[in-house]
Amino acid sequence: MNCILLGPPGAGKGTQAKNIVKNFNIVHFSTGDMLRKARKSDGVISELLSSGQLVPDEIVVDIVKKSLERNGVERGFLLDGFPRNLRQAEQLDLMLKSKNVKIDKVFLIDIEFEEAVNRIAGRRVCECEASYHVTMLPPEKVGKCDYCGADLVQRNDDEESVVRDRFTIYKKQTEPLIEYYKKTGLFVVIDGLKDEKGVFRQISSYIL
Ligand SMILES: [Zn+2]
């Protein structure tokens, strides 16, 4: 089983990616993780990430390519965070074609814009790495960590205006990608409003 997982910020993509690779024993290719690893040894990537810029397609494609070669894809794999736009999808097709490997399913975990904003803007974190949500997972005492008692903060990335920008960028990049995969017949929309188990159940029903 080779699949691609798409979804806007706040859709719970990371959580579901972990559930999928664990349950179906396939390899997890997360471009986020790959870039964080590459950052340590690559000055250019480090610079781009530190300044908050987007990493150019060529660099991301190259990292994915090397990773696919290194990790033997026979077991099946899940691509998470890639492709992000139409150009990357076309590059991926070329890569896989040369290896005679096919994608079986493309999942989109779908949630509405306002829901994404609510989910992300409500996140609070503690320096001890505990995380909360003001309504969905509140701490016992407002604004204080249950474990260490420290003040909870909102990450800059999670501020409402930043979330709105991220969602707009996501839409712009992903819409052509969705059209592209719809034509392949592999595309499946998953209702991201369900809880974690409900979302996973929907995805599992498509994995043989
Ligand atoms: Zn804490």
Residues whose N, C-alpha, C, O or C-beta is under 5 A from the ligand:
A	BS01	ZN	C126 C128 A130 C145 Y147 C148 G149 A150
